[in-house]
Amino acid sequence: MAVNKAGIMKIEDKVALCSIKHHKDSHIQLDEEACKNCETKICVISCPAHLYTIEPESGKLKVDHTGCLECGTCKIICPKRAVTWKYPEPGFGIYYRYG
């Protein structure tokens, strides 16, 4: 595990210790029309798990729910309120093992 000079683990290393059991159905839904009209696409840069991407060919916003950290950042930060986010079904989601 990588630690900095103060002996603190990097966030990436902490997240790597977690386990995620994802459901086949996404717990994150996008309003495609609102996303299409969003100038900032701030969810792409604000998601700590980097789940949001823009398809190069179409410019369409996509989300991959399988690595979700369940922080809710995407729902809070979206200026168009285009993200519908709920906790995964019981028995699914992230299990934090460290810090």
N, C-alpha and C positions, 0 to 999 in steps of 0.2 A: 504494500500500500504506500502510495506517495503522500508525504506530509511536507508542509512548508517549514520554514526555519523555526516557527513557534511551536512545531509539533502538531499542527492541525491538519487533518485530512482534507483533500480537495473534495468539493461537492461531487464531482464526477465519480470519484472513487467510492464515496458513500452511496450514491445511487446505484453503482454497480453491485453493491452488496444486497440490494433489494430484489425481491422476486415479484413477477407480475404474472397473474393468470388471467388472460383476456378471454372475454366472451366473444363468440362469433359475430354478434351484433354490436355495433358501436353504441356507446353511451354518449357520444358527441354527435350532434346533428348541426348541419350548416344550412342557413337560408341562402341558397345559391344566387338568387336574384340580388339580395343585399350584398353578398360578397363580391359579385360582379361589379357593383357600383361603388365599392370601397376603394378609395384612393390610397390609403395608407398600408393596408394589409399588415397591420401591426401585429397580428397574431403570429405571423411567420417569424418575426424577430423576438417576440416576447415569450413564447412557449419555452420553458426550460428543458423540455424533453425533445424539442425540435420536431413536433408532430405535424406541423403545417408546412405545406409546400405549394408552389405554384407550378402547374404543368407548363413546360416551355412552349409546346405547340399551341395550346388553346388559351393559356393565361388563366385557366380555371384553378381556384383554390381547392386543395385536397387536404384531408386530415386522416392520419393513421392512428386509430385509437389504441393500438396494441402496446404502446410504450407510455401511456398516460400516467403521470405522477399524481393525478387527482388534486391538483392545487387550485384549479378554477381560474387561473390567470386569464385564459382565453375568454371566458364568459364575462369577466369583469372588465377587461381592457377593450373589448370590441366596441368601436364607436357606433356601429350600425345595429348592435344587439342581434347579430346574425347567428350567434352560437347558442345552441340549446345544449346544456351540459347537465348531466345527472350522475350520481354515483353508479358504478356498475352493479349488475345483479348480485345478490348475495352469493358469496363464495368466489367471486371474481374481483379483479382489481389488483392494486399494489399492496405488498406486504413489506413494510419498512423494518429492516433488521438492525439498522444502526442509526443513531442520532436523529 
